[in-house]
Amino acid sequence: MELRELLKRLKDMGGSDLHLVAGLPPAVRVHNELTLLRDVGRPTPEQMREMIYPILAKEEIERFENDPHFRYDLDFARGVADLGRFRFNLHKQRGSLSCTIRALSGSIPSLESLGLPPGVRDFTGSLRGLVLVTGPGGSGRSTTLASLVDEINHQRSARIMTIEDPVEYVIPSDRAIVTQREVGDGADTLSFENAMRYARRQDIDVLMVGYLGTPGTMQQALELAEMGLLVLGCVTTTSAVQTLMYYIDCFPADQQAQVVSKLSSNLLGTISQILLPRSDHRGRVLACEVMKVNVLIRSEIRQRKFDTIYTIMQASAAEGMQTMDQSLVDLARQNLIDYATARPYIREEATHRMVYQLTGAGHAGVPAPAAAGEKAAVIAPGLSDSQIRRRLGTAAIPPWEKQP
């Protein structure tokens, strides 16, 4: 069993991830569905080792087997001739090796090709401030960050540095000078915090940080933005309001007032995104929420009035903002998603009803959005639009999804 052959299968199938587990058939994730490669033998623990270990450096093997803090978990990226670049996560389960391999695009996609709204491009023209790209794992955050960086790379002369774990997209310098540092023992820097601490001595104009996961990195991101850098970072929140609350709550209570002040002064905006399966089963499509910090939002952040920020975003489409609900309605109007796909991510009752009607869910017998305390009704096929509207009633937002 050759690793190269399995990676070729992954690429030929248009898959995003390859899963290798000793004793199980290899599996490829295509458009969020796992497909077992039943025509390929199940690798033994010995075969797993023979496949993976030859691509590891001696230092990586030593870290994986013996490091007291990181033993049995290893992230790294590799380029494979004629196939492209892949991100590997090597780990152990039940005493044997397992590996998850993600196929990375050979070229950096443009902002438009990702499906991001035009207003996102405005962030790349900023000379200083903090931009946060957020979303759950597998939502395309790294790709969006790479696209933003590459846009700046083509726009102007600047010194750009990325700090990643691992480096996923190789960004060739164009008008800018681009350097990319990989985090890890034996890599380019030991930690995100170390690399960010010394970035201020390296004449950086733009800094991209693959993950802001600790109060230390969050604090440094704000300080570097305040010093005049454009900082692009990633967090795992799912909306603009949640991002603000999470960022502040990560700090002790006695530091939060200072963080709020710095965040209100230096935050440029957030891009919160998810990838959803297309209704035609031809891949996935991006839905996103965009907040651009204007005078009103800056004031609300300072006063910690987060509940009104969503309303401001709803009314600020002319400034390039959009809520997740507005994005989902737009995708439904283009027949790119169905109601069942959109439903878990919808916040407003009116959006439930609109997406339900736009996608024709009622004609397909899909249960209609139910009013609070009522059972969902099935709208029978064949009803007119006016009859469907009368039967829809008022949808309910679950208590745990309601804003305070």
TORKOL-4160 file (C-alpha; in steps of 0.2 Angstrom, whole numbers, padded with zeros to 4 digits, m for minus):
404
<pt num="1" X="0000" Y="0000" Z="0000"/>
<pt num="2" X="0008" Y="0016" Z="m0006"/>
<pt num="3" X="0004" Y="0033" Z="0002"/>
<pt num="4" X="0006" Y="0042" Z="m0015"/>
<pt num="5" X="m0007" Y="0031" Z="m0023"/>
<pt num="6" X="m0020" Y="0035" Z="m0009"/>
<pt num="7" X="m0016" Y="0054" Z="m0010"/>
<pt num="8" X="m0019" Y="0053" Z="m0029"/>
<pt num="9" X="m0036" Y="0044" Z="m0025"/>
<pt num="10" X="m0040" Y="0059" Z="m0014"/>
<pt num="11" X="m0036" Y="0071" Z="m0027"/>
<pt num="12" X="m0045" Y="0062" Z="m0041"/>
<pt num="13" X="m0061" Y="0060" Z="m0031"/>
<pt num="14" X="m0061" Y="0079" Z="m0027"/>
<pt num="15" X="m0060" Y="0075" Z="m0008"/>
<pt num="16" X="m0055" Y="0087" Z="0006"/>
<pt num="17" X="m0048" Y="0074" Z="0018"/>
<pt num="18" X="m0041" Y="0056" Z="0019"/>
<pt num="19" X="m0042" Y="0046" Z="0034"/>
<pt num="20" X="m0030" Y="0032" Z="0038"/>
<pt num="21" X="m0034" Y="0021" Z="0053"/>
<pt num="22" X="m0025" Y="0004" Z="0056"/>
<pt num="23" X="m0038" Y="m0010" Z="0053"/>
<pt num="24" X="m0051" Y="0000" Z="0044"/>
<pt num="25" X="m0053" Y="0004" Z="0025"/>
<pt num="26" X="m0046" Y="0021" Z="0020"/>
<pt num="27" X="m0059" Y="0034" Z="0019"/>
<pt num="28" X="m0061" Y="0050" Z="0009"/>
<pt num="29" X="m0072" Y="0065" Z="0013"/>
<pt num="30" X="m0080" Y="0072" Z="m0002"/>
<pt num="31" X="m0092" Y="0087" Z="0000"/>
<pt num="32" X="m0094" Y="0083" Z="0019"/>
<pt num="33" X="m0098" Y="0064" Z="0016"/>
<pt num="34" X="m0086" Y="0050" Z="0020"/>
<pt num="35" X="m0083" Y="0037" Z="0007"/>
<pt num="36" X="m0074" Y="0021" Z="0011"/>
<pt num="37" X="m0061" Y="0014" Z="m0001"/>
<pt num="38" X="m0067" Y="m0004" Z="0000"/>
<pt num="39" X="m0056" Y="m0009" Z="m0015"/>
<pt num="40" X="m0040" Y="m0004" Z="m0005"/>
<pt num="41" X="m0034" Y="m0016" Z="0009"/>
<pt num="42" X="m0035" Y="m0011" Z="0027"/>
<pt num="43" X="m0018" Y="m0006" Z="0033"/>
<pt num="44" X="m0010" Y="m0015" Z="0047"/>
<pt num="45" X="m0001" Y="m0005" Z="0061"/>
<pt num="46" X="0015" Y="m0010" Z="0052"/>
<pt num="47" X="0010" Y="m0004" Z="0036"/>
<pt num="48" X="0004" Y="0013" Z="0043"/>
<pt num="49" X="0021" Y="0015" Z="0050"/>
<pt num="50" X="0029" Y="0011" Z="0033"/>
<pt num="51" X="0018" Y="0023" Z="0024"/>
<pt num="52" X="0020" Y="0038" Z="0036"/>
<pt num="53" X="0038" Y="0037" Z="0044"/>
<pt num="54" X="0048" Y="0039" Z="0028"/>
<pt num="55" X="0041" Y="0057" Z="0025"/>
<pt num="56" X="0045" Y="0062" Z="0043"/>
<pt num="57" X="0061" Y="0071" Z="0048"/>
<pt num="58" X="0072" Y="0063" Z="0062"/>
<pt num="59" X="0067" Y="0078" Z="0074"/>
<pt num="60" X="0048" Y="0075" Z="0070"/>
<pt num="61" X="0050" Y="0056" Z="0074"/>
<pt num="62" X="0059" Y="0060" Z="0090"/>
<pt num="63" X="0045" Y="0073" Z="0095"/>
<pt num="64" X="0031" Y="0061" Z="0091"/>
<pt num="65" X="0038" Y="0047" Z="0100"/>
<pt num="66" X="0047" Y="0055" Z="0115"/>
<pt num="67" X="0043" Y="0073" Z="0118"/>
<pt num="68" X="0035" Y="0074" Z="0136"/>
<pt num="69" X="0023" Y="0087" Z="0131"/>
<pt num="70" X="0018" Y="0083" Z="0113"/>
<pt num="71" X="0021" Y="0065" Z="0111"/>
<pt num="72" X="0009" Y="0055" Z="0100"/>
<pt num="73" X="0002" Y="0071" Z="0091"/>
<pt num="74" X="0010" Y="0079" Z="0077"/>
<pt num="75" X="0005" Y="0092" Z="0064"/>
<pt num="76" X="0015" Y="0095" Z="0048"/>
<pt num="77" X="0013" Y="0099" Z="0030"/>
<pt num="78" X="0021" Y="0092" Z="0014"/>
<pt num="79" X="0022" Y="0095" Z="m0004"/>
<pt num="80" X="0021" Y="0079" Z="m0015"/>
<pt num="81" X="0027" Y="0081" Z="m0033"/>
<pt num="82" X="0013" Y="0082" Z="m0046"/>
<pt num="83" X="0000" Y="0080" Z="m0033"/>
<pt num="84" X="0001" Y="0096" Z="m0023"/>
<pt num="85" X="0002" Y="0101" Z="m0004"/>
<pt num="86" X="m0006" Y="0092" Z="0010"/>
<pt num="87" X="m0008" Y="0095" Z="0029"/>
<pt num="88" X="m0005" Y="0079" Z="0040"/>
<pt num="89" X="m0011" Y="0076" Z="0058"/>
<pt num="90" X="m0002" Y="0061" Z="0065"/>
<pt num="91" X="m0009" Y="0053" Z="0081"/>
<pt num="92" X="m0011" Y="0037" Z="0090"/>
<pt num="93" X="m0027" Y="0027" Z="0094"/>
<pt num="94" X="m0027" Y="0010" Z="0103"/>
<pt num="95" X="m0008" Y="0009" Z="0102"/>
<pt num="96" X="m0006" Y="0011" Z="0083"/>
<pt num="97" X="m0004" Y="0026" Z="0071"/>
<pt num="98" X="m0018" Y="0035" Z="0063"/>
<pt num="99" X="m0017" Y="0049" Z="0051"/>
<pt num="100" X="m0029" Y="0063" Z="0044"/>
<pt num="101" X="m0023" Y="0071" Z="0028"/>
<pt num="102" X="m0031" Y="0087" Z="0021"/>
<pt num="103" X="m0028" Y="0091" Z="0003"/>
<pt num="104" X="m0023" Y="0110" Z="0001"/>
<pt num="105" X="m0026" Y="0120" Z="m0015"/>
<pt num="106" X="m0011" Y="0122" Z="m0026"/>
<pt num="107" X="m0015" Y="0140" Z="m0029"/>
<pt num="108" X="m0023" Y="0153" Z="m0018"/>
<pt num="109" X="m0041" Y="0156" Z="m0022"/>
<pt num="110" X="m0047" Y="0174" Z="m0025"/>
<pt num="111" X="m0059" Y="0182" Z="m0013"/>
<pt num="112" X="m0072" Y="0182" Z="m0026"/>
<pt num="113" X="m0070" Y="0163" Z="m0030"/>
<pt num="114" X="m0073" Y="0159" Z="m0012"/>
<pt num="115" X="m0090" Y="0167" Z="m0012"/>
<pt num="116" X="m0085" Y="0181" Z="0000"/>
<pt num="117" X="m0095" Y="0198" Z="m0002"/>
<pt num="118" X="m0087" Y="0212" Z="m0010"/>
<pt num="119" X="m0085" Y="0222" Z="0006"/>
<pt num="120" X="m0072" Y="0210" Z="0013"/>
<pt num="121" X="m0060" Y="0217" Z="0000"/>
<pt num="122" X="m0060" Y="0234" Z="0010"/>
<pt num="123" X="m0050" Y="0226" Z="0024"/>
<pt num="124" X="m0035" Y="0223" Z="0013"/>
<pt num="125" X="m0034" Y="0241" Z="0009"/>
<pt num="126" X="m0032" Y="0245" Z="0028"/>
<pt num="127" X="m0014" Y="0250" Z="0034"/>
<pt num="128" X="m0017" Y="0246" Z="0052"/>
<pt num="129" X="m0030" Y="0238" Z="0064"/>
<pt num="130" X="m0036" Y="0220" Z="0068"/>
<pt num="131" X="m0047" Y="0209" Z="0057"/>
<pt num="132" X="m0053" Y="0193" Z="0064"/>
<pt num="133" X="m0059" Y="0178" Z="0053"/>
<pt num="134" X="m0070" Y="0166" Z="0063"/>
<pt num="135" X="m0079" Y="0150" Z="0061"/>
<pt num="136" X="m0079" Y="0132" Z="0067"/>
<pt num="137" X="m0066" Y="0119" Z="0061"/>
<pt num="138" X="m0067" Y="0115" Z="0043"/>
<pt num="139" X="m0076" Y="0132" Z="0038"/>
<pt num="140" X="m0062" Y="0138" Z="0027"/>
<pt num="141" X="m0054" Y="0151" Z="0039"/>
<pt num="142" X="m0036" Y="0147" Z="0033"/>
<pt num="143" X="m0041" Y="0149" Z="0015"/>
<pt num="144" X="m0049" Y="0165" Z="0018"/>
<pt num="145" X="m0034" Y="0172" Z="0028"/>
<pt num="146" X="m0022" Y="0166" Z="0014"/>
<pt num="147" X="m0033" Y="0175" Z="0001"/>
<pt num="148" X="m0033" Y="0191" Z="0011"/>
<pt num="149" X="m0014" Y="0190" Z="0013"/>
<pt num="150" X="m0012" Y="0186" Z="m0006"/>
<pt num="151" X="m0023" Y="0201" Z="m0011"/>
<pt num="152" X="m0012" Y="0213" Z="m0001"/>
<pt num="153" X="0003" Y="0204" Z="m0008"/>
<pt num="154" X="m0003" Y="0209" Z="m0026"/>
<pt num="155" X="m0009" Y="0227" Z="m0020"/>
<pt num="156" X="0006" Y="0236" Z="m0013"/>
<pt num="157" X="0024" Y="0235" Z="m0007"/>
<pt num="158" X="0024" Y="0229" Z="0011"/>
<pt num="159" X="0032" Y="0217" Z="0022"/>
<pt num="160" X="0021" Y="0203" Z="0026"/>
<pt num="161" X="0024" Y="0189" Z="0039"/>
<pt num="162" X="0013" Y="0174" Z="0042"/>
<pt num="163" X="0013" Y="0163" Z="0058"/>
<pt num="164" X="0005" Y="0146" Z="0055"/>
<pt num="165" X="0004" Y="0129" Z="0062"/>
<pt num="166" X="0008" Y="0122" Z="0050"/>
<pt num="167" X="0010" Y="0133" Z="0034"/>
<pt num="168" X="m0004" Y="0128" Z="0023"/>
<pt num="169" X="m0003" Y="0139" Z="0008"/>
<pt num="170" X="0014" Y="0144" Z="0001"/>
<pt num="171" X="0012" Y="0163" Z="m0004"/>
<pt num="172" X="0025" Y="0168" Z="m0017"/>
<pt num="173" X="0031" Y="0186" Z="m0015"/>
<pt num="174" X="0024" Y="0198" Z="m0028"/>
<pt num="175" X="0024" Y="0217" Z="m0024"/>
<pt num="176" X="0026" Y="0213" Z="m0006"/>
<pt num="177" X="0040" Y="0203" Z="0003"/>
<pt num="178" X="0031" Y="0188" Z="0011"/>
<pt num="179" X="0039" Y="0177" Z="0024"/>
<pt num="180" X="0030" Y="0162" Z="0032"/>
<pt num="181" X="0035" Y="0155" Z="0049"/>
<pt num="182" X="0029" Y="0138" Z="0055"/>
<pt num="183" X="0026" Y="0135" Z="0073"/>
<pt num="184" X="0033" Y="0119" Z="0081"/>
<pt num="185" X="0048" Y="0110" Z="0089"/>
<pt num="186" X="0061" Y="0110" Z="0075"/>
<pt num="187" X="0051" Y="0122" Z="0064"/>
<pt num="188" X="0054" Y="0141" Z="0062"/>
<pt num="189" X="0047" Y="0146" Z="0079"/>
<pt num="190" X="0043" Y="0138" Z="0096"/>
<pt num="191" X="0026" Y="0146" Z="0098"/>
<pt num="192" X="0014" Y="0159" Z="0091"/>
<pt num="193" X="0017" Y="0170" Z="0106"/>
<pt num="194" X="0036" Y="0170" Z="0103"/>
<pt num="195" X="0034" Y="0174" Z="0085"/>
<pt num="196" X="0022" Y="0188" Z="0088"/>
<pt num="197" X="0033" Y="0195" Z="0102"/>
<pt num="198" X="0048" Y="0197" Z="0090"/>
<pt num="199" X="0038" Y="0203" Z="0075"/>
<pt num="200" X="0038" Y="0221" Z="0081"/>
<pt num="201" X="0057" Y="0221" Z="0079"/>
<pt num="202" X="0056" Y="0214" Z="0061"/>
<pt num="203" X="0049" Y="0229" Z="0052"/>
<pt num="204" X="0032" Y="0221" Z="0048"/>
<pt num="205" X="0018" Y="0230" Z="0040"/>
<pt num="206" X="0005" Y="0215" Z="0039"/>
<pt num="207" X="0005" Y="0200" Z="0051"/>
<pt num="208" X="m0006" Y="0185" Z="0049"/>
<pt num="209" X="m0008" Y="0174" Z="0064"/>
<pt num="210" X="m0016" Y="0157" Z="0060"/>
<pt num="211" X="m0024" Y="0155" Z="0077"/>
<pt num="212" X="m0027" Y="0167" Z="0092"/>
<pt num="213" X="m0030" Y="0154" Z="0105"/>
<pt num="214" X="m0023" Y="0161" Z="0121"/>
<pt num="215" X="m0025" Y="0178" Z="0131"/>
<pt num="216" X="m0006" Y="0181" Z="0127"/>
<pt num="217" X="m0009" Y="0180" Z="0108"/>
<pt num="218" X="m0025" Y="0190" Z="0109"/>
<pt num="219" X="m0016" Y="0204" Z="0119"/>
<pt num="220" X="m0001" Y="0204" Z="0107"/>
<pt num="221" X="m0013" Y="0205" Z="0092"/>
<pt num="222" X="m0021" Y="0221" Z="0100"/>
<pt num="223" X="m0005" Y="0229" Z="0104"/>
<pt num="224" X="0003" Y="0226" Z="0087"/>
<pt num="225" X="m0013" Y="0233" Z="0079"/>
<pt num="226" X="m0011" Y="0248" Z="0090"/>
<pt num="227" X="0007" Y="0250" Z="0085"/>
<pt num="228" X="0002" Y="0252" Z="0067"/>
<pt num="229" X="0002" Y="0235" Z="0060"/>
<pt num="230" X="m0012" Y="0227" Z="0050"/>
<pt num="231" X="m0015" Y="0211" Z="0060"/>
<pt num="232" X="m0026" Y="0196" Z="0052"/>
<pt num="233" X="m0030" Y="0183" Z="0065"/>
<pt num="234" X="m0041" Y="0168" Z="0067"/>
<pt num="235" X="m0053" Y="0162" Z="0082"/>
<pt num="236" X="m0066" Y="0148" Z="0083"/>
<pt num="237" X="m0081" Y="0159" Z="0087"/>
<pt num="238" X="m0097" Y="0158" Z="0075"/>
<pt num="239" X="m0103" Y="0176" Z="0074"/>
<pt num="240" X="m0097" Y="0194" Z="0076"/>
<pt num="241" X="m0106" Y="0197" Z="0093"/>
<pt num="242" X="m0099" Y="0180" Z="0100"/>
<pt num="243" X="m0082" Y="0185" Z="0094"/>
<pt num="244" X="m0082" Y="0201" Z="0104"/>
<pt num="245" X="m0089" Y="0193" Z="0120"/>
<pt num="246" X="m0076" Y="0178" Z="0118"/>
<pt num="247" X="m0062" Y="0190" Z="0115"/>
<pt num="248" X="m0065" Y="0200" Z="0131"/>
<pt num="249" X="m0070" Y="0186" Z="0142"/>
<pt num="250" X="m0054" Y="0177" Z="0139"/>
<pt num="251" X="m0045" Y="0190" Z="0150"/>
<pt num="252" X="m0047" Y="0191" Z="0169"/>
<pt num="253" X="m0060" Y="0203" Z="0175"/>
<pt num="254" X="m0047" Y="0217" Z="0181"/>
<pt num="255" X="m0040" Y="0217" Z="0163"/>
<pt num="256" X="m0056" Y="0218" Z="0153"/>
<pt num="257" X="m0059" Y="0236" Z="0154"/>
<pt num="258" X="m0042" Y="0239" Z="0145"/>
<pt num="259" X="m0046" Y="0226" Z="0132"/>
<pt num="260" X="m0063" Y="0233" Z="0128"/>
<pt num="261" X="m0054" Y="0250" Z="0126"/>
<pt num="262" X="m0041" Y="0243" Z="0114"/>
<pt num="263" X="m0053" Y="0232" Z="0105"/>
<pt num="264" X="m0065" Y="0247" Z="0102"/>
<pt num="265" X="m0051" Y="0257" Z="0095"/>
<pt num="266" X="m0042" Y="0244" Z="0084"/>
<pt num="267" X="m0054" Y="0231" Z="0078"/>
<pt num="268" X="m0058" Y="0234" Z="0060"/>
<pt num="269" X="m0070" Y="0220" Z="0058"/>
<pt num="270" X="m0074" Y="0201" Z="0058"/>
<pt num="271" X="m0078" Y="0188" Z="0045"/>
<pt num="272" X="m0088" Y="0174" Z="0052"/>
<pt num="273" X="m0091" Y="0159" Z="0040"/>
<pt num="274" X="m0097" Y="0142" Z="0038"/>
<pt num="275" X="m0097" Y="0130" Z="0023"/>
<pt num="276" X="m0113" Y="0122" Z="0018"/>
<pt num="277" X="m0117" Y="0108" Z="0006"/>
<pt num="278" X="m0125" Y="0114" Z="m0010"/>
<pt num="279" X="m0143" Y="0109" Z="m0014"/>
<pt num="280" X="m0137" Y="0101" Z="m0031"/>
<pt num="281" X="m0124" Y="0090" Z="m0022"/>
<pt num="282" X="m0110" Y="0099" Z="m0032"/>
<pt num="283" X="m0099" Y="0104" Z="m0017"/>
<pt num="284" X="m0101" Y="0116" Z="m0004"/>
<pt num="285" X="m0105" Y="0135" Z="m0003"/>
<pt num="286" X="m0099" Y="0148" Z="0009"/>
<pt num="287" X="m0111" Y="0158" Z="0020"/>
<pt num="288" X="m0104" Y="0172" Z="0030"/>
<pt num="289" X="m0107" Y="0186" Z="0042"/>
<pt num="290" X="m0097" Y="0202" Z="0040"/>
<pt num="291" X="m0095" Y="0216" Z="0053"/>
<pt num="292" X="m0086" Y="0232" Z="0049"/>
<pt num="293" X="m0083" Y="0242" Z="0064"/>
<pt num="294" X="m0090" Y="0260" Z="0061"/>
<pt num="295" X="m0093" Y="0274" Z="0073"/>
<pt num="296" X="m0109" Y="0267" Z="0080"/>
<pt num="297" X="m0102" Y="0249" Z="0083"/>
<pt num="298" X="m0086" Y="0257" Z="0091"/>
<pt num="299" X="m0097" Y="0266" Z="0103"/>
<pt num="300" X="m0107" Y="0250" Z="0107"/>
<pt num="301" X="m0091" Y="0240" Z="0110"/>
<pt num="302" X="m0084" Y="0253" Z="0122"/>
<pt num="303" X="m0101" Y="0252" Z="0132"/>
<pt num="304" X="m0102" Y="0233" Z="0130"/>
<pt num="305" X="m0119" Y="0234" Z="0122"/>
<pt num="306" X="m0117" Y="0219" Z="0111"/>
<pt num="307" X="m0135" Y="0216" Z="0109"/>
<pt num="308" X="m0137" Y="0231" Z="0098"/>
<pt num="309" X="m0123" Y="0227" Z="0086"/>
<pt num="310" X="m0133" Y="0214" Z="0077"/>
<pt num="311" X="m0146" Y="0227" Z="0073"/>
<pt num="312" X="m0133" Y="0239" Z="0067"/>
<pt num="313" X="m0126" Y="0226" Z="0055"/>
<pt num="314" X="m0144" Y="0222" Z="0048"/>
<pt num="315" X="m0146" Y="0240" Z="0043"/>
<pt num="316" X="m0128" Y="0243" Z="0036"/>
<pt num="317" X="m0128" Y="0234" Z="0020"/>
<pt num="318" X="m0123" Y="0249" Z="0011"/>
<pt num="319" X="m0107" Y="0249" Z="0021"/>
<pt num="320" X="m0103" Y="0231" Z="0016"/>
<pt num="321" X="m0110" Y="0222" Z="0031"/>
<pt num="322" X="m0121" Y="0207" Z="0032"/>
<pt num="323" X="m0128" Y="0196" Z="0045"/>
<pt num="324" X="m0128" Y="0177" Z="0043"/>
<pt num="325" X="m0147" Y="0177" Z="0041"/>
<pt num="326" X="m0145" Y="0189" Z="0026"/>
<pt num="327" X="m0131" Y="0178" Z="0018"/>
<pt num="328" X="m0142" Y="0162" Z="0020"/>
<pt num="329" X="m0157" Y="0171" Z="0012"/>
<pt num="330" X="m0146" Y="0176" Z="m0002"/>
<pt num="331" X="m0140" Y="0158" Z="m0005"/>
<pt num="332" X="m0158" Y="0152" Z="m0004"/>
<pt num="333" X="m0163" Y="0165" Z="m0017"/>
<pt num="334" X="m0150" Y="0158" Z="m0028"/>
<pt num="335" X="m0156" Y="0140" Z="m0025"/>
<pt num="336" X="m0139" Y="0135" Z="m0018"/>
<pt num="337" X="m0145" Y="0128" Z="m0002"/>
<pt num="338" X="m0161" Y="0120" Z="0005"/>
<pt num="339" X="m0170" Y="0124" Z="0021"/>
<pt num="340" X="m0164" Y="0109" Z="0031"/>
<pt num="341" X="m0146" Y="0114" Z="0028"/>
<pt num="342" X="m0149" Y="0132" Z="0033"/>
<pt num="343" X="m0160" Y="0129" Z="0048"/>
<pt num="344" X="m0147" Y="0126" Z="0061"/>
<pt num="345" X="m0139" Y="0143" Z="0057"/>
<pt num="346" X="m0154" Y="0154" Z="0056"/>
<pt num="347" X="m0157" Y="0167" Z="0070"/>
<pt num="348" X="m0173" Y="0176" Z="0066"/>
<pt num="349" X="m0190" Y="0169" Z="0065"/>
<pt num="350" X="m0193" Y="0179" Z="0049"/>
<pt num="351" X="m0178" Y="0171" Z="0041"/>
<pt num="352" X="m0185" Y="0154" Z="0044"/>
<pt num="353" X="m0201" Y="0158" Z="0035"/>
<pt num="354" X="m0192" Y="0167" Z="0021"/>
<pt num="355" X="m0179" Y="0153" Z="0017"/>
<pt num="356" X="m0193" Y="0140" Z="0019"/>
<pt num="357" X="m0203" Y="0148" Z="0005"/>
<pt num="358" X="m0188" Y="0152" Z="m0006"/>
<pt num="359" X="m0182" Y="0134" Z="m0006"/>
<pt num="360" X="m0199" Y="0127" Z="m0009"/>
<pt num="361" X="m0197" Y="0116" Z="0006"/>
<pt num="362" X="m0216" Y="0116" Z="0009"/>
<pt num="363" X="m0219" Y="0108" Z="m0008"/>
<pt num="364" X="m0207" Y="0094" Z="m0004"/>
<pt num="365" X="m0216" Y="0090" Z="0012"/>
<pt num="366" X="m0203" Y="0097" Z="0024"/>
<pt num="367" X="m0210" Y="0102" Z="0041"/>
<pt num="368" X="m0213" Y="0120" Z="0042"/>
<pt num="369" X="m0205" Y="0132" Z="0055"/>
<pt num="370" X="m0216" Y="0129" Z="0071"/>
<pt num="371" X="m0222" Y="0143" Z="0083"/>
<pt num="372" X="m0216" Y="0142" Z="0101"/>
<pt num="373" X="m0225" Y="0128" Z="0110"/>
<pt num="374" X="m0232" Y="0120" Z="0094"/>
<pt num="375" X="m0227" Y="0105" Z="0084"/>
<pt num="376" X="m0220" Y="0107" Z="0067"/>
<pt num="377" X="m0233" Y="0106" Z="0053"/>
<pt num="378" X="m0230" Y="0097" Z="0037"/>
<pt num="379" X="m0235" Y="0108" Z="0022"/>
<pt num="380" X="m0243" Y="0096" Z="0009"/>
<pt num="381" X="m0236" Y="0097" Z="m0009"/>
<pt num="382" X="m0248" Y="0106" Z="m0021"/>
<pt num="383" X="m0253" Y="0120" Z="m0010"/>
<pt num="384" X="m0252" Y="0138" Z="m0017"/>
<pt num="385" X="m0240" Y="0151" Z="m0011"/>
<pt num="386" X="m0254" Y="0160" Z="m0002"/>
<pt num="387" X="m0259" Y="0144" Z="0007"/>
<pt num="388" X="m0241" Y="0140" Z="0012"/>
<pt num="389" X="m0239" Y="0158" Z="0019"/>
<pt num="390" X="m0255" Y="0156" Z="0029"/>
<pt num="391" X="m0250" Y="0139" Z="0037"/>
<pt num="392" X="m0232" Y="0145" Z="0041"/>
<pt num="393" X="m0237" Y="0155" Z="0056"/>
<pt num="394" X="m0223" Y="0161" Z="0067"/>
<pt num="395" X="m0207" Y="0152" Z="0069"/>
<pt num="396" X="m0198" Y="0150" Z="0086"/>
<pt num="397" X="m0181" Y="0153" Z="0091"/>
<pt num="398" X="m0175" Y="0141" Z="0104"/>
<pt num="399" X="m0171" Y="0149" Z="0120"/>
<pt num="400" X="m0152" Y="0145" Z="0119"/>
<pt num="401" X="m0151" Y="0154" Z="0102"/>
<pt num="402" X="m0159" Y="0170" Z="0108"/>
<pt num="403" X="m0148" Y="0185" Z="0111"/>
<pt num="404" X="m0149" Y="0192" Z="0129"/>
